Amino acid sequence: MKSPIAVLMAAGALGLAGCTPRIEVAAPKEPITINMNVKIEHEISVKVDKDVETLLKNRSDLF
């Protein structure tokens, strides 16, 4: 004769085994499209003092 505890444990294990989650991974029917239309603009502005500006104009041999 089986003990009632063993029967309850077996029933509990069977009950928990039926509740396992199921996960499916499927490929999409249409291909994935990535739109990469990107426009990058940049602007660099340099501010100099009037003294430096006149020095650069007068001494063109520096650069």
N, CA, C and O atoms as a Tinker XYZ file with bonds, in Angstrom:
   252  protein
     1  N      0.842000   -1.174000    0.000000    73     2
     2  CA     0.000000    0.000000    0.000000    64     1     3
     3  C      0.888000    1.239000    0.000000    63     2     4     5
     4  O      1.840000    1.333000    0.774000    81     3
     5  N      0.567000    2.184000   -0.872000    73     3     6
     6  CA     1.341000    3.404000   -0.960000    64     5     7
     7  C      0.896000    4.369000    0.124000    63     6     8     9
     8  O     -0.272000    4.415000    0.510000    81     7
     9  N      1.859000    5.133000    0.598000    73     7    10
    10  CA     1.509000    6.108000    1.628000    64     9    11
    11  C      0.778000    7.289000    0.998000    63    10    12    13
    12  O      1.031000    7.616000   -0.162000    81    11
    13  N     -0.106000    7.922000    1.721000    73    11    14
    14  CA    -0.866000    9.051000    1.177000    64    13    15
    15  C      0.031000   10.249000    0.844000    63    14    16    17
    16  O     -0.288000   11.037000   -0.046000    81    15
    17  N      1.116000   10.380000    1.538000    73    15    18
    18  CA     2.031000   11.503000    1.261000    64    17    19
    19  C      2.684000   11.310000   -0.097000    63    18    20    21
    20  O      2.822000   12.271000   -0.855000    81    19
    21  N      3.088000   10.090000   -0.420000    73    19    22
    22  CA     3.718000    9.824000   -1.715000    64    21    23
    23  C      2.726000   10.057000   -2.850000    63    22    24    25
    24  O      3.102000   10.569000   -3.904000    81    23
    25  N      1.480000    9.691000   -2.648000    73    23    26
    26  CA     0.455000    9.892000   -3.666000    64    25    27
    27  C      0.209000   11.383000   -3.876000    63    26    28    29
    28  O      0.061000   11.830000   -5.014000    81    27
    29  N      0.163000   12.154000   -2.796000    73    27    30
    30  CA    -0.036000   13.595000   -2.897000    64    29    31
    31  C      1.157000   14.274000   -3.586000    63    30    32    33
    32  O      0.973000   15.193000   -4.384000    81    31
    33  N      2.359000   13.827000   -3.280000    73    31    34
    34  CA     3.554000   14.404000   -3.894000    64    33    35
    35  C      3.581000   14.102000   -5.392000    63    34    36    37
    36  O      3.932000   14.969000   -6.192000    81    35
    37  N      3.213000   12.887000   -5.771000    73    35    38
    38  CA     3.186000   12.521000   -7.183000    64    37    39
    39  C      2.113000   13.318000   -7.914000    63    38    40    41
    40  O      2.339000   13.755000   -9.042000    81    39
    41  N      0.973000   13.513000   -7.309000    73    39    42
    42  CA    -0.103000   14.284000   -7.927000    64    41    43
    43  C      0.309000   15.747000   -8.059000    63    42    44    45
    44  O      0.011000   16.392000   -9.064000    81    43
    45  N      0.993000   16.266000   -7.045000    73    43    46
    46  CA     1.465000   17.652000   -7.098000    64    45    47
    47  C      2.509000   17.842000   -8.180000    63    46    48    49
    48  O      2.492000   18.857000   -8.876000    81    47
    49  N      3.414000   16.892000   -8.338000    73    47    50
    50  CA     4.443000   16.984000   -9.371000    64    49    51
    51  C      3.817000   16.936000  -10.757000    63    50    52    53
    52  O      4.236000   17.674000  -11.648000    81    51
    53  N      2.830000   16.086000  -10.950000    73    51    54
    54  CA     2.139000   16.022000  -12.240000    64    53    55
    55  C      1.361000   17.304000  -12.512000    63    54    56    57
    56  O      1.299000   17.766000  -13.652000    81    55
    57  N      0.772000   17.875000  -11.478000    73    55    58
    58  CA     0.021000   19.117000  -11.639000    64    57    59
    59  C      0.941000   20.278000  -12.008000    63    58    60    61
    60  O      0.578000   21.110000  -12.839000    81    59
    61  N      2.124000   20.344000  -11.404000    73    59    62
    62  CA     3.075000   21.410000  -11.714000    64    61    63
    63  C      3.699000   21.214000  -13.089000    63    62    64    65
    64  O      4.017000   22.192000  -13.766000    81    63
    65  N      3.877000   19.980000  -13.505000    73    63    66
    66  CA     4.474000   19.725000  -14.819000    64    65    67
    67  C      3.549000   20.180000  -15.932000    63    66    68    69
    68  O      4.023000   20.519000  -17.017000    81    67
    69  N      2.258000   20.196000  -15.700000    73    67    70
    70  CA     1.311000   20.639000  -16.714000    64    69    71
    71  C      1.239000   22.149000  -16.825000    63    70    72    73
    72  O      0.622000   22.650000  -17.765000    81    71
    73  N      1.841000   22.902000  -15.909000    73    71    74
    74  CA     1.758000   24.360000  -15.902000    64    73    75
    75  C      3.040000   25.029000  -16.400000    63    74    76    77
    76  O      3.230000   26.223000  -16.170000    81    75
    77  N      3.903000   24.307000  -17.061000    73    75    78
    78  CA     5.137000   24.931000  -17.534000    64    77    79
    79  C      4.820000   25.874000  -18.690000    63    78    80    81
    80  O      4.041000   25.523000  -19.576000    81    79
    81  N      5.409000   27.059000  -18.691000    73    79    82
    82  CA     5.131000   28.017000  -19.774000    64    81    83
    83  C      5.760000   27.569000  -21.095000    63    82    84    85
    84  O      6.781000   26.882000  -21.113000    81    83
    85  N      5.137000   27.967000  -22.180000    73    83    86
    86  CA     5.613000   27.588000  -23.504000    64    85    87
    87  C      5.949000   28.871000  -24.261000    63    86    88    89
    88  O      5.113000   29.766000  -24.380000    81    87
    89  N      7.157000   28.952000  -24.764000    73    87    90
    90  CA     7.620000   30.134000  -25.476000    64    89    91
    91  C      7.962000   29.732000  -26.903000    63    90    92    93
    92  O      8.689000   28.765000  -27.131000    81    91
    93  N      7.428000   30.487000  -27.863000    73    91    94
    94  CA     7.721000   30.225000  -29.267000    64    93    95
    95  C      8.417000   31.433000  -29.879000    63    94    96    97
    96  O      8.058000   32.578000  -29.607000    81    95
    97  N      9.410000   31.161000  -30.704000    73    95    98
    98  CA    10.098000   32.208000  -31.447000    64    97    99
    99  C      9.895000   31.905000  -32.926000    63    98   100   101
   100  O     10.281000   30.842000  -33.413000    81    99
   101  N      9.285000   32.851000  -33.629000    73    99   102
   102  CA     9.003000   32.641000  -35.050000    64   101   103
   103  C      9.549000   33.822000  -35.843000    63   102   104   105
   104  O      9.525000   34.961000  -35.376000    81   103
   105  N     10.036000   33.543000  -37.036000    73   103   106
   106  CA    10.530000   34.598000  -37.918000    64   105   107
   107  C      9.347000   35.359000  -38.509000    63   106   108   109
   108  O      8.291000   34.774000  -38.752000    81   107
   109  N      9.519000   36.669000  -38.743000    73   107   110
   110  CA     8.416000   37.428000  -39.335000    64   109   111
   111  C      8.167000   37.004000  -40.781000    63   110   112   113
   112  O      9.065000   36.504000  -41.458000    81   111
   113  N      6.943000   37.209000  -41.237000    73   111   114
   114  CA     6.594000   36.822000  -42.603000    64   113   115
   115  C      7.194000   37.772000  -43.621000    63   114   116   117
   116  O      7.531000   37.352000  -44.728000    81   115
   117  N      7.338000   39.059000  -43.270000    73   115   118
   118  CA     7.927000   40.046000  -44.164000    64   117   119
   119  C      9.333000   40.391000  -43.664000    63   118   120   121
   120  O      9.594000   40.332000  -42.463000    81   119
   121  N     10.234000   40.749000  -44.576000    73   119   122
   122  CA    11.591000   41.094000  -44.136000    64   121   123
   123  C     11.604000   42.391000  -43.320000    63   122   124   125
   124  O     10.744000   43.254000  -43.490000    81   123
   125  N     12.581000   42.508000  -42.445000    73   123   126
   126  CA    12.733000   43.697000  -41.617000    64   125   127
   127  C     13.441000   44.766000  -42.438000    63   126   128   129
   128  O     14.491000   44.505000  -43.026000    81   127
   129  N     12.873000   45.968000  -42.481000    73   127   130
   130  CA    13.444000   47.079000  -43.236000    64   129   131
   131  C     13.924000   48.140000  -42.259000    63   130   132   133
   132  O     13.179000   48.569000  -41.378000    81   131
   133  N     15.173000   48.558000  -42.419000    73   131   134
   134  CA    15.743000   49.607000  -41.580000    64   133   135
   135  C     16.039000   50.799000  -42.479000    63   134   136   137
   136  O     16.834000   50.695000  -43.413000    81   135
   137  N     15.404000   51.924000  -42.199000    73   135   138
   138  CA    15.582000   53.132000  -42.987000    64   137   139
   139  C     16.701000   53.962000  -42.357000    63   138   140   141
   140  O     16.576000   54.424000  -41.223000    81   139
   141  N     17.784000   54.145000  -43.093000    73   139   142
   142  CA    18.948000   54.851000  -42.559000    64   141   143
   143  C     19.175000   56.190000  -43.263000    63   142   144   145
   144  O     20.323000   56.561000  -43.510000    81   143
   145  N     18.117000   56.914000  -43.589000    73   143   146
   146  CA    18.262000   58.221000  -44.203000    64   145   147
   147  C     18.591000   59.242000  -43.125000    63   146   148   149
   148  O     17.698000   59.762000  -42.454000    81   147
   149  N     19.870000   59.523000  -42.965000    73   147   150
   150  CA    20.332000   60.425000  -41.920000    64   149   151
   151  C     21.149000   61.530000  -42.572000    63   150   152   153
   152  O     22.041000   61.267000  -43.379000    81   151
   153  N     20.838000   62.760000  -42.216000    73   151   154
   154  CA    21.575000   63.895000  -42.747000    64   153   155
   155  C     22.290000   64.572000  -41.577000    63   154   156   157
   156  O     21.663000   65.010000  -40.612000    81   155
   157  N     23.606000   64.645000  -41.689000    73   155   158
   158  CA    24.415000   65.242000  -40.622000    64   157   159
   159  C     25.039000   66.520000  -41.156000    63   158   160   161
   160  O     25.731000   66.514000  -42.174000    81   159
   161  N     24.788000   67.596000  -40.467000    73   159   162
   162  CA    25.387000   68.878000  -40.818000    64   161   163
   163  C     26.113000   69.410000  -39.596000    63   162   164   165
   164  O     25.663000   69.238000  -38.463000    81   163
   165  N     27.231000   70.054000  -39.839000    73   163   166
   166  CA    27.941000   70.682000  -38.732000    64   165   167
   167  C     28.544000   71.993000  -39.208000    63   166   168   169
   168  O     28.820000   72.181000  -40.393000    81   167
   169  N     28.735000   72.871000  -38.280000    73   167   170
   170  CA    29.291000   74.177000  -38.578000    64   169   171
   171  C     30.270000   74.518000  -37.460000    63   170   172   173
   172  O     29.948000   74.400000  -36.278000    81   171
   173  N     31.450000   74.935000  -37.847000    73   171   174
   174  CA    32.475000   75.291000  -36.878000    64   173   175
   175  C     32.726000   76.787000  -36.991000    63   174   176   177
   176  O     33.046000   77.291000  -38.068000    81   175
   177  N     32.583000   77.475000  -35.906000    73   175   178
   178  CA    32.867000   78.909000  -35.900000    64   177   179
   179  C     33.944000   79.189000  -34.854000    63   178   180   181
   180  O     33.907000   78.660000  -33.744000    81   179
   181  N     34.893000   80.025000  -35.231000    73   179   182
   182  CA    36.008000   80.348000  -34.342000    64   181   183
   183  C     35.978000   81.850000  -34.103000    63   182   184   185
   184  O     35.930000   82.642000  -35.043000    81   183
   185  N     36.006000   82.222000  -32.849000    73   183   186
   186  CA    36.055000   83.635000  -32.487000    64   185   187
   187  C     37.469000   83.953000  -32.012000    63   186   188   189
   188  O     38.037000   83.227000  -31.196000    81   187
   189  N     38.022000   85.029000  -32.522000    73   187   190
   190  CA    39.353000   85.460000  -32.085000    64   189   191
   191  C     39.279000   86.928000  -31.700000    63   190   192   193
   192  O     38.402000   87.667000  -32.147000    81   191
   193  N     40.213000   87.326000  -30.869000    73   191   194
   194  CA    40.289000   88.732000  -30.484000    64   193   195
   195  C     40.760000   89.558000  -31.666000    63   194   196   197
   196  O     41.350000   89.033000  -32.611000    81   195
   197  N     40.496000   90.855000  -31.602000    73   195   198
   198  CA    40.915000   91.758000  -32.672000    64   197   199
   199  C     42.435000   91.764000  -32.813000    63   198   200   201
   200  O     42.951000   91.855000  -33.927000    81   199
   201  N     43.163000   91.666000  -31.687000    73   199   202
   202  CA    44.631000   91.680000  -31.739000    64   201   203
   203  C     45.160000   90.445000  -32.476000    63   202   204   205
   204  O     46.078000   90.549000  -33.290000    81   203
   205  N     44.586000   89.299000  -32.192000    73   203   206
   206  CA    45.025000   88.069000  -32.845000    64   205   207
   207  C     44.661000   88.110000  -34.318000    63   206   208   209
   208  O     45.434000   87.661000  -35.164000    81   207
   209  N     43.503000   88.639000  -34.627000    73   207   210
   210  CA    43.071000   88.728000  -36.015000    64   209   211
   211  C     44.011000   89.629000  -36.823000    63   210   212   213
   212  O     44.389000   89.276000  -37.940000    81   211
   213  N     44.383000   90.765000  -36.282000    73   211   214
   214  CA    45.314000   91.652000  -37.001000    64   213   215
   215  C     46.690000   91.027000  -37.110000    63   214   216   217
   216  O     47.363000   91.197000  -38.127000    81   215
   217  N     47.121000   90.312000  -36.091000    73   215   218
   218  CA    48.414000   89.624000  -36.151000    64   217   219
   219  C     48.416000   88.590000  -37.259000    63   218   220   221
   220  O     49.397000   88.470000  -37.993000    81   219
   221  N     47.331000   87.840000  -37.391000    73   219   222
   222  CA    47.253000   86.832000  -38.444000    64   221   223
   223  C     47.217000   87.473000  -39.829000    63   222   224   225
   224  O     47.767000   86.922000  -40.783000    81   223
   225  N     46.581000   88.619000  -39.943000    73   223   226
   226  CA    46.546000   89.311000  -41.232000    64   225   227
   227  C     47.909000   89.876000  -41.604000    63   226   228   229
   228  O     48.327000   89.814000  -42.760000    81   227
   229  N     48.591000   90.423000  -40.613000    73   227   230
   230  CA    49.903000   91.045000  -40.885000    64   229   231
   231  C     51.015000   90.018000  -41.056000    63   230   232   233
   232  O     51.939000   90.233000  -41.841000    81   231
   233  N     50.939000   88.926000  -40.346000    73   231   234
   234  CA    52.002000   87.909000  -40.405000    64   233   235
   235  C     51.483000   86.673000  -41.129000    63   234   236   237
   236  O     51.245000   85.643000  -40.497000    81   235
   237  N     51.310000   86.757000  -42.400000    73   235   238
   238  CA    50.784000   85.635000  -43.177000    64   237   239
   239  C     51.768000   84.471000  -43.261000    63   238   240   241
   240  O     51.392000   83.377000  -43.681000    81   239
   241  N     53.022000   84.691000  -42.867000    73   239   242
   242  CA    54.029000   83.620000  -42.924000    64   241   243
   243  C     53.944000   82.666000  -41.718000    63   242   244   245
   244  O     54.692000   81.690000  -41.652000    81   243
   245  N     53.049000   82.939000  -40.777000    73   243   246
   246  CA    52.930000   82.066000  -39.610000    64   245   247
   247  C     52.360000   80.694000  -39.970000    63   246   248   249
   248  O     52.731000   79.687000  -39.366000    81   247
   249  N     51.479000   80.656000  -40.929000    73   247   250
   250  CA    50.859000   79.369000  -41.280000    64   249   251
   251  C     51.138000   79.039000  -42.701000    63   250   252
   252  O     50.703000   77.996000  -43.189000    81   251
